[in-house]
């Protein structure tokens, strides 16, 4: 009976080890605005890197939408030998890595810079994910990238709107700095990208969001003006009481032109 129990425990241990899988992921809802800025950095992450000493990633995308221009290793893979191929085939990013010791932790392992080519959406698809020599296994979470001429479409939905993008921009800018997507929004629209992805999208275009040209984007000025200029709000961009407090605010026409330059209506 004791021998049988030990055999069962050994079998359970073997089954558990064989079934364990780490998860490699790419962001869903990343946005790249063209013509400016024309680069978006996408992170390739691994949730559990314990015992991982080598890996191979093959990631496919649509080169007519965007092109991978460079790949960087993060500090998590310091000391590892990394090889990158972004040229053959031209619609893939291939990353291989070998380390003397297992990685210290999970997280973002690599950063891929994509340059926009034409407006559209491209899937970012793992064609291959191999860790060590196949153990642990590798589950994958594919991503996508929207290339758009509207830098305010920060949730990568295909168009900018006051009650989504306008809200997220306002909540992400100082001094509000609150949870970017209100909890109730996710109950209604569970496919909204994560706060982290939306924040990355905003950081990509942060220099463009100072639409009143007054020394940096702020929630209670630029965030308000962007919200009021986007559909379906379409109201006076600067509330009249703002001008009572500060008559030096640029005209609605000036601010509106700045907003139209980063998101043509």
PyMOL commands that set and color helices and strands:
alter all, ss='L'
color gray80, all
select helices_A, chain A and resi 2-19+75-77+162-172+183-188+195-204+206-208+219-229+240-245+252-262
alter helices_A, ss='H'
color red, helices_A
select strands_A, chain A and resi 21-26+30-33+39-46+54-60+66-73+81-85+92-98+107-116+120-131+137-141+143-148
alter strands_A, ss='S'
color yellow, strands_A
deselect
rebuild
show_as cartoon
